[in-house]
Each structure stands twice: as structure tokens, then as C-alpha cells.
Amino acid sequence: MSDYKSLLLEDQDGVLIVTINRPEALNALNNDVFVNLQILFAEDLPKRTDLKGVVITGAGEKAFVAGADIKEFLSLPSDTGGFDLSKRGHEVFFMIEQFHKLVIAAVNGFALGGGCELAMACHMRIAGAKARFGQPEVNLGLIPGYGGTQRLPKLIGRGRAMEYTLTGDMISADEAYRIGLANHVVEAGEEVNKAVEIIQKIATKAPLAVAKSIDAINASEDESINGYHVEVNAFKQLTLSEDFKEGAAAFIEKRKANFKGK
Ligand code: DAK
């Protein structure tokens, strides 16, 4: 594994816990964090065949990620800096969204601006009781720039996304759960445990079927491709897999399936 200046990595029985580690800046996303996440998801994790899934969380008790690093953003060269940062940010968030293993955001505190967008790029969100989501960019004279205007309405609906984006209001953990932004609400400090529990449960399922489910569900949100075609093709490939034969045999023989990911 590479050296990661802004991330802490911990392996828990095949589940990688990735902690964004800039508590002094409420884990704001600076260039280092983006570069670290890019190397992790593009280069290191694809080599790990034993990986069951990834949990992303923030260091300390106060914040998941309080946004893009406003101070660094202001210091960038105005001609190219914003563009480079924007391109990298979008690439990293797409990589997370399209990762073939489950990625869960364990939201332990503020998930604002780019932090809320990072959480939404993950496949699921677990909110601790102290979690506060929000897209406050309008207070800075900006709009969400890492996919927030697209992912938020898909998760909570157009009307609610309009309201939260235009007011910049924060969303409590219970409200996030009620409107479909969070999959679960748990006691503060239990976010990572809940995320690990879900990943361990999914790790008992057929790995190819899990990966193809992620692809097909993602395709439902991509208007440039026909998600039904993606589903049909994925289904066809899975019917030819060894795991499908094993899963069907295990059902008939009333035993637990032993999936190999082939
Ligand atoms: N960036 C940099 N530093 C931050 C930060 C941030 N987003 N959020 C907090 N900090 C720093 C504070 O400056 C403070 O540092 P010191 O002053 O102690 O050095 C430290 O973290 C602790 O914060 P506070 O003292 O403010 O703590 P409080 O408990 O009083 O308040 C808060 C917590 C989360 C309510 C407050 O910190 C806050 O409002 N933070 C900013 C939240 C925010 O507006 N987030 C959205 C940022 S805009 C782009 C695409 C997307 C974006 C940008 C570019 N491109 C396409 C190029 C995204 C933009 C955003 O995310």
C-alpha cells in the first residue's frame, strides 16, 4: 500500500476503514485528500482480491467532512487551479460510486458541501446521532460542485433538494433517515460498526452478483446509458458464472453456498 498523508487506514477482517484525517480543519477536503483517495481507489484497492468493502469516515467526533477546504480553494491560481481541483474531485467521486465493492459513508458529524457530496457518492450512508448533512455553498456564493446538484435530488427528490440547496439548511440525522439520505441512524460512535456489519453480511453473498448489482443500480441514474440493457447483460453473464451453479445447487441441497467470485 502507498503512504497516505491525509488518510488513516485500518483493516477489520477484510473491511477497510478509511478515516479522513484532518481534524484540525474538520476533515475538509484539500488536494492531498483527493490525491490520496484517487491513489487508493484507482491503484491500491483494485489489487486487493480479499477486500470485502470500504467504510469512509472522518477523524474526531465533530465532523465527517465539513466541505472542500475553503482556505486552500481561495489560494489556488484562478486560471487552472479550480479546474484541476474540480476534475480530480469529480473523478474521485465517480471512482467511489462505481467501485465494484460496497463503499459506505459512516457519517459521524458534519457532512457539509463537498463532505455531503462525498457521502452521497458512497453506495450507502450510516448517520450517527450527531451527523449533520447540508449543502451550504449558497452562503459562499457557490453551488455544490462535486455532483451535489445531481445526486441530492436523486436521493431525496427534487423539491426537497431545491429547498436544502437554496436555503443551505442543515439536515439532522433523523431527518436524513426520514427523507432517504441516510440508510440507518445509530448512536454516536456506532456508525463504523454498523457499516462494517452491513459489509460483512453482504460479503456472504455471491461477489459477482454484488458487483453487477452495483453496476446496474448505478446505471439507473445515468441517462446516457440504458439501465435495462445493463441489467439484461449482467444477468446473462451471471447465469454463466460458477457462483450461480453453486448458489442454485446449495439451494436444492439445502446447504450454505460456497461462492468463489467466478
Ligand atoms: N474548509 C477549511 N477549513 C474549515 C472548513 C472548510 N470547509 N470547515 C471548518 N474549517 C476549519 C475552521 O476554519 C476552523 O479552523 P481554525 O479557524 O481553528 O484554524 C476549524 O475547522 C474548526 O471550525 P470552526 O471553528 O468553524 O468550528 P465550529 O464548531 O464553530 O463550526 C462548522 C463548525 C462546520 C459549522 C463551521 O466550521 C463551518 O461552517 N464550516 C464550513 C462549512 C461549509 O461551508 N462547507 C462547505 C464548503 S464549500 C469545487 C467543487 C466543490 C467545492 C469547491 C470547489 N470545484 C468544482 C472546484 C465545494 C465547496 C464546499 O464544500
Residues whose N, C-alpha, C, O or C-beta is under 5 A from the ligand:
A	BS01	DAK	E24 A25 L26 A28 A66 G67 A68 D69 I70 K71 G82 L85 S86 F110 L112 G113 G114 P136 G145 Y146
